[in-house]
């Protein structure tokens, strides 16, 4: 049965969150909307544009909320995510932040370009520039491309100012391509917990980015946009004067990794954003004293971060441990009673992007009431 089959009848029923079939992905709508509003206000106050990253939520519904709050478009990690948003009506201002290289993917890219407005894709290799240029020329509509700059991760992007200028020249040689700017995402720095340490690391990377901007400008092509930054770095990046737009993503949900960071330099406890994404689970076995087994294991959340915090349904200070694909253990502090059979336990989401990708549906709640079911529109659209 689908989530719609299981839960549509619960929408609007007071207290219906407690009756959801578990494990289930839950979004607190008021908290989500506060996060969206706060980031939009921050960007506007710094005269920066906002192009949030949809790889976090993969949701047409959340994208619409971000656009309504003033975002100029959405970033997508893969062309499949961009296609999913476009299918849902989000057809303007999409930026694909990973190179699109294979022949089938390039064919899809030019088709998407034909049906959307202001689509952009990153490039980091002359051969890819040539392939995109030929495809766009044949399709009859120029494709906007953004030079991807390697911030030092060696994952994607050109590695130097010289390579950026050479790539610019390759783009300019293609009549089917339009040079649209520069992208640099400093992913390694996002989760440095100390604000001071994160600031120092980002200032080091800023000098590298500025040297590339200067080289492109000297070559007669100052980047129309400089896109980058993230949830962990945006407060610092806004003061560096490099970026014209922010690619922030996880701020909508604030998973455990980001909640551990001092985002604004006021202590981690004073984050300007709040948790809005949760996993509701239920005790399915309570035969071992001092422990309860819940129905959320490896298949219910990402495992590349610390185990989730137990937020509700168990004594304060209870800890979660993975117990396999389908199960987890909740251990209360010594002397405290474990939750009982059938009790609901609320977990904070670990790394939100891969956690979201495990679910078909967001169960949107206000208080204890289910108010909507939103599809995870781009779930599995990783190609």
C-alpha positions as CSV (number, residue, x, y, z in Angstrom):
1,X,0.0,0.0,0.0
2,X,1.1,3.5,-0.7
3,X,1.4,6.3,1.9
4,X,-1.7,7.8,0.2
5,X,-3.6,4.6,0.8
6,X,-2.4,4.3,4.4
7,X,-2.7,7.9,5.6
8,X,-4.9,10.1,3.4
9,X,-7.9,9.6,5.7
10,X,-5.9,10.9,8.6
11,X,-5.3,14.4,7.1
12,X,-7.0,17.0,9.3
13,X,-7.9,14.5,12.0
14,X,-6.8,16.0,15.4
15,X,-3.9,14.0,16.9
16,X,-3.5,11.9,13.8
17,X,0.3,11.9,13.9
18,X,0.1,9.2,16.6
19,X,-1.8,6.9,14.2
20,X,0.8,7.0,11.3
21,X,2.2,3.7,10.2
22,X,5.9,3.7,11.1
23,X,8.7,4.2,10.3
24,X,7.6,7.5,8.6
25,X,9.3,10.7,7.5
26,X,7.7,13.7,9.2
27,X,8.0,17.4,8.5
28,X,6.9,20.0,11.0
29,X,5.4,22.6,8.6
30,X,5.5,25.6,10.8
31,X,9.2,25.0,11.6
32,X,10.0,24.4,7.9
33,X,8.3,27.7,6.9
34,X,10.1,29.6,9.6
35,X,13.5,28.3,8.3
36,X,12.5,29.2,4.8
37,X,11.5,32.7,5.8
38,X,14.6,33.3,7.9
39,X,17.0,32.3,5.1
40,X,15.1,34.4,2.6
41,X,15.2,37.4,5.0
42,X,18.9,36.9,5.6
43,X,19.7,36.8,1.8
44,X,17.6,39.8,1.1
45,X,19.3,41.7,3.9
46,X,22.7,41.0,2.4
47,X,21.5,41.8,-1.1
48,X,22.2,38.2,-2.2
49,X,20.1,36.0,-4.4
50,X,18.9,32.6,-3.1
51,X,19.0,29.5,-5.3
52,X,18.4,26.8,-2.7
53,X,19.7,23.2,-3.4
54,X,16.8,20.8,-4.0
55,X,19.1,17.8,-3.5
56,X,18.2,18.2,0.2
57,X,14.4,17.9,-0.1
58,X,13.8,16.6,-3.6
59,X,10.3,18.1,-3.3
60,X,8.2,20.2,-5.7
61,X,6.1,21.4,-2.8
62,X,9.1,22.6,-0.8
63,X,10.6,24.2,-3.9
64,X,7.4,26.2,-4.4
65,X,7.6,27.5,-0.8
66,X,11.2,28.6,-1.4
67,X,10.2,30.3,-4.7
68,X,7.3,32.0,-3.0
69,X,9.7,33.4,-0.4
70,X,11.9,35.0,-3.1
71,X,14.3,32.3,-4.4
72,X,15.4,32.9,-8.0
73,X,15.4,29.2,-8.8
74,X,16.6,25.9,-7.5
75,X,19.9,24.0,-7.7
76,X,19.8,20.3,-8.6
77,X,22.6,17.8,-8.1
78,X,21.6,15.7,-11.1
79,X,19.6,16.1,-14.2
80,X,17.0,13.7,-12.9
81,X,16.3,16.0,-10.0
82,X,15.9,18.9,-12.4
83,X,13.5,16.9,-14.6
84,X,11.4,16.0,-11.6
85,X,11.0,19.6,-10.5
86,X,10.2,20.6,-14.1
87,X,7.6,17.9,-14.3
88,X,6.0,19.4,-11.2
89,X,5.9,22.9,-12.7
90,X,9.2,24.4,-11.4
91,X,10.5,25.3,-14.8
92,X,12.6,28.5,-14.3
93,X,16.0,29.1,-12.8
94,X,17.2,25.6,-12.4
95,X,21.0,25.0,-12.1
96,X,22.4,21.5,-12.4
97,X,25.5,21.6,-10.1
98,X,27.2,18.4,-11.3
99,X,28.6,17.8,-14.8
100,X,26.3,16.3,-17.4
101,X,28.6,14.1,-19.6
102,X,27.1,11.0,-21.1
103,X,25.4,11.1,-24.5
104,X,22.0,10.0,-23.2
105,X,22.2,12.6,-20.3
106,X,23.2,15.4,-22.7
107,X,20.2,14.5,-24.9
108,X,18.0,14.8,-21.9
109,X,19.7,18.1,-20.9
110,X,19.0,19.8,-24.3
111,X,15.4,18.5,-24.1
112,X,15.0,20.0,-20.7
113,X,16.5,23.2,-21.9
114,X,13.9,23.4,-24.6
115,X,11.0,23.1,-22.1
116,X,12.4,25.4,-19.3
117,X,13.6,29.0,-18.8
118,X,17.1,30.0,-17.8
119,X,18.3,26.4,-17.3
120,X,22.0,26.3,-16.4
121,X,24.5,23.5,-16.2
122,X,28.1,23.4,-14.8
123,X,31.1,22.4,-16.9
124,X,34.7,21.6,-15.9
125,X,36.2,19.9,-19.0
126,X,36.8,21.1,-22.6
127,X,35.5,17.9,-24.1
128,X,32.3,18.2,-22.2
129,X,32.0,21.8,-23.4
130,X,32.4,20.7,-27.0
131,X,29.8,17.9,-26.6
132,X,27.3,20.3,-25.0
133,X,27.9,23.0,-27.6
134,X,27.3,20.6,-30.5
135,X,24.1,19.2,-28.9
136,X,22.7,22.7,-28.1
137,X,23.5,23.9,-31.6
138,X,21.7,21.0,-33.1
139,X,18.7,21.5,-30.8
140,X,18.4,25.2,-31.8
141,X,18.4,26.8,-28.3
142,X,21.6,28.0,-26.6
143,X,22.4,26.4,-23.3
144,X,23.7,28.5,-20.3
145,X,26.8,27.0,-18.7
146,X,28.6,27.9,-15.5
147,X,32.3,27.1,-14.9
148,X,32.7,24.7,-11.9
149,X,35.7,25.5,-9.7
150,X,37.3,22.9,-7.5
151,X,37.6,24.2,-3.9
152,X,40.2,21.6,-3.1
153,X,38.1,18.5,-2.8
154,X,39.2,17.2,-6.2
155,X,35.7,15.9,-6.9
156,X,34.6,18.1,-9.8
157,X,35.7,21.5,-11.1
158,X,38.7,23.2,-12.7
159,X,41.7,23.4,-10.3
160,X,43.2,26.7,-11.2
161,X,42.6,30.2,-12.6
162,X,44.5,29.2,-15.8
163,X,42.2,26.2,-16.3
164,X,39.2,28.4,-15.7
165,X,40.3,30.9,-18.4
166,X,41.0,28.0,-20.8
167,X,37.6,26.6,-20.2
168,X,36.0,30.1,-20.7
169,X,37.7,30.3,-24.1
170,X,36.4,26.8,-25.0
171,X,32.8,28.0,-24.0
172,X,33.2,31.2,-26.1
173,X,34.1,29.1,-29.1
174,X,30.8,27.3,-29.0
175,X,27.9,29.2,-30.6
176,X,25.4,26.9,-28.8
177,X,26.7,27.9,-25.3
178,X,26.3,31.0,-23.2
179,X,28.8,31.7,-20.5
180,X,26.8,32.4,-17.3
181,X,29.2,32.5,-14.4
182,X,31.2,30.6,-11.8
183,X,30.3,28.0,-9.2
184,X,32.3,27.0,-6.2
185,X,30.9,24.9,-3.3
186,X,33.2,24.4,-0.3
187,X,31.7,21.2,0.9
188,X,34.5,20.2,3.3
189,X,34.1,23.3,5.3
190,X,30.4,23.2,5.9
191,X,30.4,20.9,9.0
192,X,33.3,22.4,10.9
193,X,31.6,22.9,14.3
194,X,33.6,25.9,15.5
195,X,32.5,29.2,13.9
196,X,36.0,30.6,14.2
197,X,37.7,27.5,12.7
198,X,35.1,27.4,9.8
199,X,35.6,31.1,9.2
200,X,39.4,30.7,8.9
201,X,39.0,27.7,6.5
202,X,36.6,29.6,4.3
203,X,38.8,32.7,4.2
204,X,41.6,30.5,2.9
205,X,39.3,29.2,0.1
206,X,38.0,32.7,-0.6
207,X,41.4,33.8,-1.8
208,X,41.4,31.0,-4.3
209,X,38.0,31.9,-5.6
210,X,38.9,35.6,-5.8
211,X,42.0,34.7,-7.9
212,X,39.8,32.9,-10.4
213,X,37.2,35.7,-10.6
214,X,40.1,38.1,-11.2
215,X,41.5,36.0,-14.0
216,X,38.1,35.6,-15.7
217,X,37.6,39.4,-15.4
218,X,41.1,40.1,-16.8
219,X,40.1,37.8,-19.7
220,X,37.2,40.1,-20.4
221,X,34.5,37.9,-18.9
222,X,33.7,38.7,-15.3
223,X,31.3,36.0,-14.1
224,X,27.7,37.2,-14.3
225,X,26.9,35.1,-11.2
226,X,29.1,33.5,-8.6
227,X,27.1,30.7,-7.1
228,X,28.0,28.6,-4.0
229,X,28.0,28.7,-0.3
230,X,26.0,26.4,2.0
231,X,24.1,26.1,5.2
232,X,27.2,25.9,7.3
233,X,29.0,28.7,5.5
234,X,26.4,31.3,4.4
235,X,26.8,33.6,7.3
236,X,30.5,33.8,6.7
237,X,30.4,33.8,2.9
238,X,27.9,36.8,3.0
239,X,30.6,38.9,4.5
240,X,33.4,37.8,2.1
241,X,31.8,39.6,-0.8
242,X,32.4,36.8,-3.3
243,X,29.1,35.2,-4.0
244,X,26.2,36.7,-5.7
245,X,23.8,33.9,-4.8
246,X,23.6,31.2,-2.1
247,X,23.1,27.4,-2.8
248,X,22.0,26.6,0.8
249,X,20.1,23.4,1.1
250,X,19.9,21.7,4.6
251,X,18.7,24.8,6.4
252,X,15.1,23.8,5.6
253,X,15.5,20.7,7.8
254,X,18.6,21.2,10.0
255,X,19.8,17.6,10.5
256,X,22.0,16.5,13.4
257,X,25.2,17.4,11.7
258,X,24.2,21.0,11.2
259,X,22.6,21.4,14.6
260,X,26.0,20.5,16.1
261,X,27.6,23.5,14.3
262,X,27.8,27.0,15.5
263,X,26.1,28.4,12.4
264,X,26.0,32.1,13.3
265,X,28.9,32.5,15.8
266,X,26.6,32.6,18.8
267,X,26.9,29.0,19.9
268,X,25.3,25.8,18.5
269,X,22.4,26.2,20.8
270,X,21.6,29.6,19.2
271,X,21.1,28.4,15.6
272,X,19.0,30.7,13.6
273,X,17.3,27.6,12.1
274,X,15.5,24.7,13.8
275,X,14.9,21.0,13.2
276,X,11.9,20.4,11.1
277,X,12.5,16.8,9.8
278,X,11.9,13.8,12.0
279,X,11.5,10.0,11.8
280,X,8.6,8.6,13.8
281,X,9.1,5.0,14.9
282,X,7.3,2.6,17.2
283,X,8.3,0.1,19.8
284,X,7.8,-3.4,18.4
285,X,9.5,-5.4,21.1
286,X,10.1,-4.8,24.8
287,X,11.3,-8.1,26.2
288,X,14.7,-7.0,27.4
289,X,14.9,-5.0,30.6
290,X,16.3,-1.5,30.1
291,X,15.8,-1.5,26.3
292,X,13.1,-1.2,23.7
293,X,13.3,-2.2,20.0
294,X,11.8,0.1,17.5
295,X,10.9,-0.4,13.8
296,X,13.5,2.0,12.4
297,X,16.9,0.7,11.4
298,X,19.4,1.0,8.5
299,X,16.5,1.3,6.0
300,X,14.9,4.2,7.8
301,X,17.7,6.8,7.9
302,X,21.2,7.5,6.6
303,X,24.1,5.8,8.4
304,X,27.0,8.1,7.3
305,X,26.5,10.4,10.3
306,X,26.1,10.0,14.1
307,X,23.1,7.9,15.1
308,X,19.9,10.0,15.5
309,X,19.0,11.7,18.7
310,X,15.9,10.4,20.6
311,X,13.7,13.5,20.8
312,X,10.4,12.2,22.2
313,X,8.7,9.1,23.4
314,X,11.5,8.0,25.7
315,X,13.1,9.4,28.9
316,X,15.4,12.4,28.3
317,X,18.9,11.2,27.7
318,X,17.9,8.0,25.9
319,X,20.2,6.8,23.2
320,X,19.6,5.1,19.9
321,X,21.6,2.2,18.5
322,X,21.2,0.5,15.1
323,X,20.1,-3.1,15.4
324,X,20.0,-4.1,11.7
325,X,18.0,-3.3,8.6
326,X,14.6,-2.9,10.2
327,X,15.3,-2.3,13.9
328,X,16.9,0.1,16.3
329,X,17.4,0.0,20.1
330,X,16.4,2.7,22.5
331,X,18.3,2.6,25.8
332,X,17.1,5.0,28.5
333,X,19.4,6.3,31.2
334,X,20.1,4.0,34.1
335,X,17.2,3.8,36.4
336,X,14.7,5.1,33.8
337,X,12.0,2.9,32.2
338,X,12.2,2.1,28.5
339,X,9.2,3.0,26.3
340,X,6.6,0.3,26.2
341,X,5.3,-1.9,23.4
342,X,3.5,0.2,20.8
343,X,4.8,3.5,22.1
344,X,5.8,6.1,19.5
345,X,9.4,7.3,19.5
346,X,10.5,10.4,17.6
347,X,14.1,10.5,16.2
348,X,15.9,13.5,14.8
349,X,17.1,13.0,11.2
350,X,20.7,12.2,10.6
351,X,22.2,13.5,7.3
352,X,19.0,14.7,5.7
353,X,19.7,14.3,2.0
354,X,20.2,10.5,1.9
355,X,17.6,10.0,4.7
356,X,14.9,11.8,2.6
357,X,15.9,9.6,-0.4
358,X,14.7,6.5,1.5
359,X,11.1,7.7,1.6
360,X,8.3,8.2,-1.0
361,X,6.4,10.8,1.1
362,X,6.7,13.6,3.5
363,X,4.0,13.4,6.3
364,X,3.5,17.1,7.0
365,X,2.2,17.9,10.5
366,X,1.1,20.9,12.5
367,X,1.3,20.0,16.1
368,X,0.1,16.5,16.5
369,X,-2.1,16.6,13.3
370,X,-1.3,15.3,9.8
371,X,-2.1,18.2,7.4
372,X,-0.7,17.0,4.1
373,X,1.1,14.3,2.2
374,X,3.9,15.7,-0.1
375,X,5.7,13.3,-2.5
376,X,9.4,13.2,-2.4
377,X,9.3,14.1,-6.1
378,X,12.9,13.4,-7.0
379,X,13.4,10.3,-4.9
380,X,15.8,8.0,-6.7
381,X,16.3,10.5,-9.6
382,X,20.1,10.3,-9.3
383,X,20.9,9.9,-13.0
